Amino acid sequence: MSSTAIQLYTLREIDHPLPVLLERIGETTIDGVEFAHRFADCDTAAVNRVLERTGLEAVGAHVDIERLETDLEGVIEAYSAVGCDTFVVPWLDPEAFTADTIEETATRLSTLAQDVADAGATLHYHNHDHELRELAGSTALEVLIEQTDDALGFEFDIGWIEAGGSDPVEFLERYGDRCKLLHVTDCDSETATPVEVRTGDVDIQGCLTAADSSVLVYEHDEPTNPLQSLETGAAILNR
């Protein structure tokens, strides 16, 4: 069975220090966490103690591309304190995925991925829906995959792939070897908005089956009850 984690963005509205929040996650059956914005101001020693005590693994961290490009050494040093050496670019603007810019985007990510690899870590790219725009007879995300090599991994977000008009199961069956982290999300395809997993239009079970070698990272961008969403995610991932 794949290991499981939660993207901490899901719990951003819970007003607890990060170590306290990690303690709460450690009470569930989830195996690990993927860091986001809250990490920058945390006590990394305290975070590491909680990770060790609960057995939670730091499976990755979302880090803005500009920070990775300008302070890679600092990023690696900060996250190494909690045993994390997997980084994810969480967003690039839609303008980066046009016919005129996609080659430059692929080069930019490839160059950064090699720099990250040379520093002993790995880099991945996380999609939203705008990367699924039609381009060159396929989608911009497919063009990006084909114009980069294995130094750059991908964190496919199945809800956003669905929202973008593509089939996430087919995506995983075709490109699963590039996907080491999978965002298990759901969406209402008519409104292209996030919903709780298993209440939207994504074939969740089909995706989980197709991604059996990926780390499964639960996320809900807009939960009405984040702690309940945490419990839901734990139940779904530990099927």
C-alpha atoms as an extended CHARMM CRD file, in Angstrom:
* protein
*
       239  EXT
         1         1  MET       CA              0.0000000000        0.0000000000        0.0000000000  PROA      1               0.0000000000
         2         2  SER       CA              1.1940000000        3.5260000000       -0.8120000000  PROA      2               0.0000000000
         3         3  SER       CA              2.1810000000        5.8300000000        2.0220000000  PROA      3               0.0000000000
         4         4  THR       CA             -0.2450000000        8.6380000000        2.8220000000  PROA      4               0.0000000000
         5         5  ALA       CA             -0.0010000000       12.2870000000        3.8260000000  PROA      5               0.0000000000
         6         6  ILE       CA             -2.0120000000       15.4720000000        4.1300000000  PROA      6               0.0000000000
         7         7  GLN       CA             -1.1850000000       18.7960000000        2.5080000000  PROA      7               0.0000000000
         8         8  LEU       CA             -1.1970000000       21.2590000000        5.3960000000  PROA      8               0.0000000000
         9         9  TYR       CA             -2.9140000000       23.8950000000        3.2420000000  PROA      9               0.0000000000
        10        10  THR       CA             -6.0850000000       21.9190000000        4.0220000000  PROA      10              0.0000000000
        11        11  LEU       CA             -5.7350000000       22.9350000000        7.6870000000  PROA      11              0.0000000000
        12        12  ARG       CA             -4.6140000000       26.5280000000        7.1950000000  PROA      12              0.0000000000
        13        13  GLU       CA             -7.6630000000       27.9750000000        8.9830000000  PROA      13              0.0000000000
        14        14  ILE       CA             -6.9150000000       26.0950000000       12.2090000000  PROA      14              0.0000000000
        15        15  ASP       CA             -5.2080000000       28.5990000000       14.5020000000  PROA      15              0.0000000000
        16        16  HSD       CA             -2.7130000000       26.3010000000       16.2320000000  PROA      16              0.0000000000
        17        17  PRO       CA              1.0900000000       26.3500000000       16.2260000000  PROA      17              0.0000000000
        18        18  LEU       CA              2.4380000000       23.8810000000       13.6910000000  PROA      18              0.0000000000
        19        19  PRO       CA              3.7100000000       21.3920000000       16.3100000000  PROA      19              0.0000000000
        20        20  VAL       CA              0.2340000000       21.2430000000       17.8850000000  PROA      20              0.0000000000
        21        21  LEU       CA             -1.3570000000       20.7300000000       14.4900000000  PROA      21              0.0000000000
        22        22  LEU       CA              1.0740000000       17.9120000000       13.7390000000  PROA      22              0.0000000000
        23        23  GLU       CA              0.1750000000       16.2370000000       17.0300000000  PROA      23              0.0000000000
        24        24  ARG       CA             -3.4530000000       16.2210000000       15.8950000000  PROA      24              0.0000000000
        25        25  ILE       CA             -2.5360000000       14.6860000000       12.5440000000  PROA      25              0.0000000000
        26        26  GLY       CA             -0.4550000000       12.0870000000       14.3730000000  PROA      26              0.0000000000
        27        27  GLU       CA             -3.6390000000       10.8580000000       16.0760000000  PROA      27              0.0000000000
        28        28  THR       CA             -5.0100000000        9.7270000000       12.7030000000  PROA      28              0.0000000000
        29        29  THR       CA             -3.9150000000        6.8740000000       10.4450000000  PROA      29              0.0000000000
        30        30  ILE       CA             -2.1680000000        9.2640000000        8.0240000000  PROA      30              0.0000000000
        31        31  ASP       CA              1.5440000000        8.5360000000        7.6110000000  PROA      31              0.0000000000
        32        32  GLY       CA              2.9450000000       11.9740000000        6.8850000000  PROA      32              0.0000000000
        33        33  VAL       CA              2.5930000000       15.6310000000        6.0230000000  PROA      33              0.0000000000
        34        34  GLU       CA              3.3560000000       17.9180000000        3.1200000000  PROA      34              0.0000000000
        35        35  PHE       CA              4.4180000000       21.3620000000        4.2980000000  PROA      35              0.0000000000
        36        36  ALA       CA              3.1580000000       24.6530000000        2.9150000000  PROA      36              0.0000000000
        37        37  HSD       CA              3.1460000000       28.3140000000        3.9390000000  PROA      37              0.0000000000
        38        38  ARG       CA              3.1200000000       27.7900000000        7.7230000000  PROA      38              0.0000000000
        39        39  PHE       CA              6.5970000000       26.2760000000        7.8430000000  PROA      39              0.0000000000
        40        40  ALA       CA              8.5050000000       29.5130000000        7.2990000000  PROA      40              0.0000000000
        41        41  ASP       CA              7.8600000000       30.8670000000       10.8060000000  PROA      41              0.0000000000
        42        42  CYS       CA              7.8670000000       27.6370000000       12.7800000000  PROA      42              0.0000000000
        43        43  ASP       CA             10.2300000000       26.2370000000       15.4140000000  PROA      43              0.0000000000
        44        44  THR       CA             11.8520000000       23.5030000000       13.3360000000  PROA      44              0.0000000000
        45        45  ALA       CA             13.3200000000       21.7720000000       16.3770000000  PROA      45              0.0000000000
        46        46  ALA       CA              9.8680000000       21.5000000000       17.9290000000  PROA      46              0.0000000000
        47        47  VAL       CA              8.4210000000       20.3030000000       14.6250000000  PROA      47              0.0000000000
        48        48  ASN       CA             11.0840000000       17.6280000000       14.3270000000  PROA      48              0.0000000000
        49        49  ARG       CA             10.4170000000       16.3910000000       17.8580000000  PROA      49              0.0000000000
        50        50  VAL       CA              6.7180000000       15.9680000000       17.0350000000  PROA      50              0.0000000000
        51        51  LEU       CA              7.4940000000       14.1840000000       13.7860000000  PROA      51              0.0000000000
        52        52  GLU       CA              9.7580000000       11.7540000000       15.6290000000  PROA      52              0.0000000000
        53        53  ARG       CA              7.2710000000       11.2230000000       18.4470000000  PROA      53              0.0000000000
        54        54  THR       CA              4.2770000000       10.6350000000       16.1810000000  PROA      54              0.0000000000
        55        55  GLY       CA              6.1270000000        8.7790000000       13.4400000000  PROA      55              0.0000000000
        56        56  LEU       CA              4.9010000000       11.2500000000       10.8130000000  PROA      56              0.0000000000
        57        57  GLU       CA              7.0940000000       11.5790000000        7.7170000000  PROA      57              0.0000000000
        58        58  ALA       CA              7.7870000000       14.8690000000        5.9740000000  PROA      58              0.0000000000
        59        59  VAL       CA              6.9590000000       13.7280000000        2.4390000000  PROA      59              0.0000000000
        60        60  GLY       CA              7.4810000000       17.0860000000        0.7540000000  PROA      60              0.0000000000
        61        61  ALA       CA              7.1470000000       20.8500000000        0.8530000000  PROA      61              0.0000000000
        62        62  HSD       CA              5.5120000000       23.4030000000       -1.4240000000  PROA      62              0.0000000000
        63        63  VAL       CA              8.0090000000       26.2000000000       -2.0520000000  PROA      63              0.0000000000
        64        64  ASP       CA              7.5930000000       29.1450000000       -4.4300000000  PROA      64              0.0000000000
        65        65  ILE       CA              9.8070000000       28.8690000000       -7.4970000000  PROA      65              0.0000000000
        66        66  GLU       CA             11.3950000000       32.2830000000       -6.9140000000  PROA      66              0.0000000000
        67        67  ARG       CA             12.6030000000       31.2290000000       -3.4770000000  PROA      67              0.0000000000
        68        68  LEU       CA             14.0280000000       27.9960000000       -4.8400000000  PROA      68              0.0000000000
        69        69  GLU       CA             15.8490000000       29.8760000000       -7.5760000000  PROA      69              0.0000000000
        70        70  THR       CA             17.2810000000       32.5820000000       -5.3200000000  PROA      70              0.0000000000
        71        71  ASP       CA             17.9160000000       30.7170000000       -2.0490000000  PROA      71              0.0000000000
        72        72  LEU       CA             18.1440000000       27.0100000000       -2.8130000000  PROA      72              0.0000000000
        73        73  GLU       CA             20.8260000000       26.4430000000       -0.1950000000  PROA      73              0.0000000000
        74        74  GLY       CA             18.6910000000       28.1210000000        2.4750000000  PROA      74              0.0000000000
        75        75  VAL       CA             15.5990000000       26.1400000000        1.5050000000  PROA      75              0.0000000000
        76        76  ILE       CA             17.4330000000       22.8310000000        1.6480000000  PROA      76              0.0000000000
        77        77  GLU       CA             19.0260000000       23.7060000000        4.9800000000  PROA      77              0.0000000000
        78        78  ALA       CA             15.7050000000       24.7300000000        6.5380000000  PROA      78              0.0000000000
        79        79  TYR       CA             13.8170000000       21.6240000000        5.4680000000  PROA      79              0.0000000000
        80        80  SER       CA             16.6570000000       19.2140000000        6.1450000000  PROA      80              0.0000000000
        81        81  ALA       CA             16.0790000000       20.0390000000        9.8260000000  PROA      81              0.0000000000
        82        82  VAL       CA             12.8270000000       18.0650000000        9.5920000000  PROA      82              0.0000000000
        83        83  GLY       CA             14.0850000000       15.3610000000        7.2430000000  PROA      83              0.0000000000
        84        84  CYS       CA             12.5130000000       16.7630000000        4.0840000000  PROA      84              0.0000000000
        85        85  ASP       CA             14.3680000000       16.7370000000        0.7600000000  PROA      85              0.0000000000
        86        86  THR       CA             11.4210000000       16.7510000000       -1.6580000000  PROA      86              0.0000000000
        87        87  PHE       CA             10.2570000000       20.1070000000       -3.0110000000  PROA      87              0.0000000000
        88        88  VAL       CA              7.2470000000       21.0330000000       -5.0900000000  PROA      88              0.0000000000
        89        89  VAL       CA              6.6840000000       24.1470000000       -7.1730000000  PROA      89              0.0000000000
        90        90  PRO       CA              3.0180000000       24.7430000000       -6.3170000000  PROA      90              0.0000000000
        91        91  TRP       CA              2.1010000000       27.2970000000       -8.9780000000  PROA      91              0.0000000000
        92        92  LEU       CA              3.1360000000       29.0400000000      -12.1480000000  PROA      92              0.0000000000
        93        93  ASP       CA              0.8990000000       31.6520000000      -13.7490000000  PROA      93              0.0000000000
        94        94  PRO       CA             -1.2940000000       30.7140000000      -16.7430000000  PROA      94              0.0000000000
        95        95  GLU       CA              0.9430000000       32.8780000000      -18.9190000000  PROA      95              0.0000000000
        96        96  ALA       CA              3.6820000000       30.2550000000      -18.4930000000  PROA      96              0.0000000000
        97        97  PHE       CA              1.6370000000       27.6800000000      -20.4240000000  PROA      97              0.0000000000
        98        98  THR       CA              0.9920000000       29.2520000000      -23.8140000000  PROA      98              0.0000000000
        99        99  ALA       CA              2.3790000000       28.2000000000      -27.1900000000  PROA      99              0.0000000000
       100       100  ASP       CA              4.8620000000       31.0670000000      -26.9440000000  PROA      100             0.0000000000
       101       101  THR       CA              6.0470000000       30.3400000000      -23.3840000000  PROA      101             0.0000000000
       102       102  ILE       CA              5.8290000000       26.5940000000      -22.7430000000  PROA      102             0.0000000000
       103       103  GLU       CA              9.3440000000       25.8660000000      -24.0270000000  PROA      103             0.0000000000
       104       104  GLU       CA             10.8020000000       28.5490000000      -21.7620000000  PROA      104             0.0000000000
       105       105  THR       CA              8.8000000000       27.1580000000      -18.8360000000  PROA      105             0.0000000000
       106       106  ALA       CA             10.0990000000       23.6510000000      -19.4990000000  PROA      106             0.0000000000
       107       107  THR       CA             13.6770000000       24.9360000000      -19.6320000000  PROA      107             0.0000000000
       108       108  ARG       CA             13.2260000000       26.9290000000      -16.4310000000  PROA      108             0.0000000000
       109       109  LEU       CA             11.8600000000       23.9540000000      -14.4940000000  PROA      109             0.0000000000
       110       110  SER       CA             14.4260000000       21.5630000000      -15.9710000000  PROA      110             0.0000000000
       111       111  THR       CA             17.2960000000       23.8320000000      -14.9840000000  PROA      111             0.0000000000
       112       112  LEU       CA             15.9720000000       24.2050000000      -11.4600000000  PROA      112             0.0000000000
       113       113  ALA       CA             15.3130000000       20.4710000000      -11.1600000000  PROA      113             0.0000000000
       114       114  GLN       CA             18.9300000000       19.7350000000      -12.0630000000  PROA      114             0.0000000000
       115       115  ASP       CA             20.1680000000       22.2990000000       -9.5360000000  PROA      115             0.0000000000
       116       116  VAL       CA             17.9830000000       20.7110000000       -6.8650000000  PROA      116             0.0000000000
       117       117  ALA       CA             19.2220000000       17.2380000000       -7.8080000000  PROA      117             0.0000000000
       118       118  ASP       CA             22.8390000000       18.4050000000       -7.6690000000  PROA      118             0.0000000000
       119       119  ALA       CA             22.1180000000       19.5850000000       -4.1110000000  PROA      119             0.0000000000
       120       120  GLY       CA             20.8430000000       16.1240000000       -3.1390000000  PROA      120             0.0000000000
       121       121  ALA       CA             17.0970000000       16.7660000000       -3.2720000000  PROA      121             0.0000000000
       122       122  THR       CA             14.2480000000       16.3260000000       -5.7630000000  PROA      122             0.0000000000
       123       123  LEU       CA             11.9000000000       18.7620000000       -7.4810000000  PROA      123             0.0000000000
       124       124  HSD       CA              8.3090000000       18.2950000000       -8.6330000000  PROA      124             0.0000000000
       125       125  TYR       CA              5.6670000000       20.4570000000      -10.2700000000  PROA      125             0.0000000000
       126       126  HSD       CA              2.0610000000       20.6540000000       -9.0250000000  PROA      126             0.0000000000
       127       127  ASN       CA             -0.6710000000       21.4410000000      -11.5400000000  PROA      127             0.0000000000
       128       128  HSD       CA             -3.9070000000       23.3870000000      -11.3090000000  PROA      128             0.0000000000
       129       129  ASP       CA             -6.5020000000       23.5230000000      -14.0790000000  PROA      129             0.0000000000
       130       130  HSD       CA             -4.9280000000       26.1230000000      -16.3490000000  PROA      130             0.0000000000
       131       131  GLU       CA             -2.1390000000       23.7140000000      -17.3420000000  PROA      131             0.0000000000
       132       132  LEU       CA             -4.8190000000       21.5510000000      -18.9900000000  PROA      132             0.0000000000
       133       133  ARG       CA             -5.5230000000       24.1230000000      -21.7050000000  PROA      133             0.0000000000
       134       134  GLU       CA             -5.3160000000       22.7560000000      -25.2270000000  PROA      134             0.0000000000
       135       135  LEU       CA             -1.8820000000       23.1470000000      -26.7560000000  PROA      135             0.0000000000
       136       136  ALA       CA             -0.2270000000       21.5110000000      -29.7480000000  PROA      136             0.0000000000
       137       137  GLY       CA             -2.9730000000       18.9140000000      -30.0900000000  PROA      137             0.0000000000
       138       138  SER       CA             -2.8110000000       17.8570000000      -26.4380000000  PROA      138             0.0000000000
       139       139  THR       CA             -2.5720000000       19.8850000000      -23.2480000000  PROA      139             0.0000000000
       140       140  ALA       CA              0.0420000000       22.2720000000      -21.9100000000  PROA      140             0.0000000000
       141       141  LEU       CA              0.7400000000       19.8860000000      -19.0270000000  PROA      141             0.0000000000
       142       142  GLU       CA              1.4420000000       17.0320000000      -21.4360000000  PROA      142             0.0000000000
       143       143  VAL       CA              3.7380000000       19.2510000000      -23.4780000000  PROA      143             0.0000000000
       144       144  LEU       CA              5.5730000000       20.2010000000      -20.2820000000  PROA      144             0.0000000000
       145       145  ILE       CA              5.9650000000       16.5490000000      -19.3250000000  PROA      145             0.0000000000
       146       146  GLU       CA              7.2830000000       15.6550000000      -22.7630000000  PROA      146             0.0000000000
       147       147  GLN       CA              9.7290000000       18.5780000000      -22.8490000000  PROA      147             0.0000000000
       148       148  THR       CA             11.3050000000       17.7360000000      -19.4950000000  PROA      148             0.0000000000
       149       149  ASP       CA             13.1840000000       14.6780000000      -18.2970000000  PROA      149             0.0000000000
       150       150  ASP       CA             13.0530000000       12.5380000000      -15.1820000000  PROA      150             0.0000000000
       151       151  ALA       CA             14.9560000000       15.0930000000      -13.1000000000  PROA      151             0.0000000000
       152       152  LEU       CA             11.6090000000       16.8860000000      -12.8010000000  PROA      152             0.0000000000
       153       153  GLY       CA              8.8640000000       14.9130000000      -11.1280000000  PROA      153             0.0000000000
       154       154  PHE       CA              5.1890000000       15.7990000000      -11.0380000000  PROA      154             0.0000000000
       155       155  GLU       CA              2.6180000000       16.0390000000       -8.3100000000  PROA      155             0.0000000000
       156       156  PHE       CA             -0.5690000000       15.5130000000      -10.2740000000  PROA      156             0.0000000000
       157       157  ASP       CA             -3.6360000000       17.0450000000       -8.6450000000  PROA      157             0.0000000000
       158       158  ILE       CA             -6.4930000000       14.8620000000       -9.8540000000  PROA      158             0.0000000000
       159       159  GLY       CA             -9.2330000000       17.3250000000       -8.9150000000  PROA      159             0.0000000000
       160       160  TRP       CA             -7.6480000000       20.1020000000      -10.9400000000  PROA      160             0.0000000000
       161       161  ILE       CA             -7.0140000000       17.7540000000      -13.8760000000  PROA      161             0.0000000000
       162       162  GLU       CA            -10.7250000000       16.9470000000      -13.8450000000  PROA      162             0.0000000000
       163       163  ALA       CA            -11.6080000000       20.6400000000      -13.5330000000  PROA      163             0.0000000000
       164       164  GLY       CA             -9.3960000000       21.3560000000      -16.5420000000  PROA      164             0.0000000000
       165       165  GLY       CA            -11.4230000000       18.9700000000      -18.6960000000  PROA      165             0.0000000000
       166       166  SER       CA             -9.0870000000       15.9590000000      -18.7970000000  PROA      166             0.0000000000
       167       167  ASP       CA             -9.4580000000       12.4450000000      -17.3810000000  PROA      167             0.0000000000
       168       168  PRO       CA             -7.1320000000       12.0280000000      -14.3680000000  PROA      168             0.0000000000
       169       169  VAL       CA             -7.2300000000        8.2270000000      -14.5720000000  PROA      169             0.0000000000
       170       170  GLU       CA             -6.0140000000        8.3080000000      -18.1810000000  PROA      170             0.0000000000
       171       171  PHE       CA             -3.3940000000       10.8770000000      -17.1820000000  PROA      171             0.0000000000
       172       172  LEU       CA             -2.0530000000        8.6060000000      -14.4680000000  PROA      172             0.0000000000
       173       173  GLU       CA             -2.0980000000        5.5430000000      -16.6900000000  PROA      173             0.0000000000
       174       174  ARG       CA             -0.0420000000        7.4200000000      -19.2860000000  PROA      174             0.0000000000
       175       175  TYR       CA              2.3100000000        9.4540000000      -17.1080000000  PROA      175             0.0000000000
       176       176  GLY       CA              2.2920000000        7.6670000000      -13.7640000000  PROA      176             0.0000000000
       177       177  ASP       CA              6.0200000000        6.9960000000      -13.9430000000  PROA      177             0.0000000000
       178       178  ARG       CA              6.6270000000       10.7650000000      -13.5740000000  PROA      178             0.0000000000
       179       179  CYS       CA              4.2370000000       11.1290000000      -10.6200000000  PROA      179             0.0000000000
       180       180  LYS       CA              5.8470000000       10.3520000000       -7.2620000000  PROA      180             0.0000000000
       181       181  LEU       CA              3.3710000000       12.4590000000       -5.2630000000  PROA      181             0.0000000000
       182       182  LEU       CA             -0.3690000000       12.4500000000       -5.9910000000  PROA      182             0.0000000000
       183       183  HSD       CA             -2.7660000000       15.0910000000       -4.6880000000  PROA      183             0.0000000000
       184       184  VAL       CA             -5.9680000000       13.2470000000       -3.8840000000  PROA      184             0.0000000000
       185       185  THR       CA             -8.5780000000       15.9400000000       -4.4320000000  PROA      185             0.0000000000
       186       186  ASP       CA            -12.0470000000       16.2120000000       -5.9430000000  PROA      186             0.0000000000
       187       187  CYS       CA            -14.0470000000       18.8240000000       -7.8070000000  PROA      187             0.0000000000
       188       188  ASP       CA            -17.4180000000       19.7760000000       -9.2170000000  PROA      188             0.0000000000
       189       189  SER       CA            -16.5560000000       19.6850000000      -12.9170000000  PROA      189             0.0000000000
       190       190  GLU       CA            -19.4170000000       22.0220000000      -13.8830000000  PROA      190             0.0000000000
       191       191  THR       CA            -18.1530000000       24.8320000000      -11.6540000000  PROA      191             0.0000000000
       192       192  ALA       CA            -14.4660000000       23.7520000000      -11.5830000000  PROA      192             0.0000000000
       193       193  THR       CA            -14.4220000000       24.1770000000       -7.8080000000  PROA      193             0.0000000000
       194       194  PRO       CA            -12.9060000000       21.9330000000       -5.1150000000  PROA      194             0.0000000000
       195       195  VAL       CA            -15.2280000000       19.7200000000       -3.0690000000  PROA      195             0.0000000000
       196       196  GLU       CA            -14.7060000000       17.0530000000       -0.4190000000  PROA      196             0.0000000000
       197       197  VAL       CA            -13.1650000000       13.8940000000       -1.8150000000  PROA      197             0.0000000000
       198       198  ARG       CA            -15.7550000000       11.3670000000       -3.0040000000  PROA      198             0.0000000000
       199       199  THR       CA            -18.4840000000       14.0140000000       -3.3170000000  PROA      199             0.0000000000
       200       200  GLY       CA            -17.4290000000       15.3320000000       -6.7540000000  PROA      200             0.0000000000
       201       201  ASP       CA            -16.8220000000       14.0320000000      -10.2530000000  PROA      201             0.0000000000
       202       202  VAL       CA            -13.3430000000       12.5040000000       -9.9770000000  PROA      202             0.0000000000
       203       203  ASP       CA            -13.0530000000        8.7200000000      -10.2340000000  PROA      203             0.0000000000
       204       204  ILE       CA            -11.1810000000        8.4870000000       -6.9470000000  PROA      204             0.0000000000
       205       205  GLN       CA            -10.8480000000        4.7190000000       -6.8440000000  PROA      205             0.0000000000
       206       206  GLY       CA             -9.6800000000        4.6010000000      -10.4450000000  PROA      206             0.0000000000
       207       207  CYS       CA             -7.0290000000        7.1940000000       -9.6580000000  PROA      207             0.0000000000
       208       208  LEU       CA             -5.8430000000        5.3870000000       -6.5340000000  PROA      208             0.0000000000
       209       209  THR       CA             -5.5370000000        2.1680000000       -8.4900000000  PROA      209             0.0000000000
       210       210  ALA       CA             -3.6200000000        3.8460000000      -11.3110000000  PROA      210             0.0000000000
       211       211  ALA       CA             -1.2490000000        5.5960000000       -8.8870000000  PROA      211             0.0000000000
       212       212  ASP       CA             -0.2620000000        2.6570000000       -6.7150000000  PROA      212             0.0000000000
       213       213  SER       CA              3.4080000000        3.7090000000       -6.6140000000  PROA      213             0.0000000000
       214       214  SER       CA              2.7710000000        7.3420000000       -5.6530000000  PROA      214             0.0000000000
       215       215  VAL       CA              2.6730000000        8.9060000000       -2.2070000000  PROA      215             0.0000000000
       216       216  LEU       CA             -1.0020000000        9.7790000000       -1.7420000000  PROA      216             0.0000000000
       217       217  VAL       CA             -1.4160000000       13.3230000000       -0.4170000000  PROA      217             0.0000000000
       218       218  TYR       CA             -4.9320000000       14.3030000000        0.6400000000  PROA      218             0.0000000000
       219       219  GLU       CA             -5.9920000000       17.9160000000        0.1250000000  PROA      219             0.0000000000
       220       220  HSD       CA             -9.1640000000       19.9880000000        0.2160000000  PROA      220             0.0000000000
       221       221  ASP       CA             -8.6510000000       23.6000000000       -0.8470000000  PROA      221             0.0000000000
       222       222  GLU       CA            -11.8910000000       24.8920000000        0.6670000000  PROA      222             0.0000000000
       223       223  PRO       CA            -13.0720000000       22.7210000000        3.5790000000  PROA      223             0.0000000000
       224       224  THR       CA            -15.9490000000       24.0350000000        5.6830000000  PROA      224             0.0000000000
       225       225  ASN       CA            -14.7030000000       21.9290000000        8.6140000000  PROA      225             0.0000000000
       226       226  PRO       CA            -10.9510000000       21.3270000000        8.3200000000  PROA      226             0.0000000000
       227       227  LEU       CA            -10.6980000000       18.8400000000       11.1930000000  PROA      227             0.0000000000
       228       228  GLN       CA            -13.5580000000       16.7900000000        9.7840000000  PROA      228             0.0000000000
       229       229  SER       CA            -11.8500000000       16.9460000000        6.4090000000  PROA      229             0.0000000000
       230       230  LEU       CA             -8.6940000000       15.5750000000        8.0470000000  PROA      230             0.0000000000
       231       231  GLU       CA            -10.6710000000       12.5950000000        9.3550000000  PROA      231             0.0000000000
       232       232  THR       CA            -12.2980000000       12.0900000000        5.9600000000  PROA      232             0.0000000000
       233       233  GLY       CA             -8.9350000000       12.1400000000        4.2580000000  PROA      233             0.0000000000
       234       234  ALA       CA             -7.4910000000        9.5970000000        6.6810000000  PROA      234             0.0000000000
       235       235  ALA       CA            -10.4130000000        7.2360000000        6.0890000000  PROA      235             0.0000000000
       236       236  ILE       CA            -10.1890000000        7.5270000000        2.2990000000  PROA      236             0.0000000000
       237       237  LEU       CA             -6.4220000000        7.1320000000        2.0150000000  PROA      237             0.0000000000
       238       238  ASN       CA             -6.2230000000        4.1810000000        4.4050000000  PROA      238             0.0000000000
       239       239  ARG       CA             -8.8290000000        2.2200000000        2.4550000000  PROA      239             0.0000000000
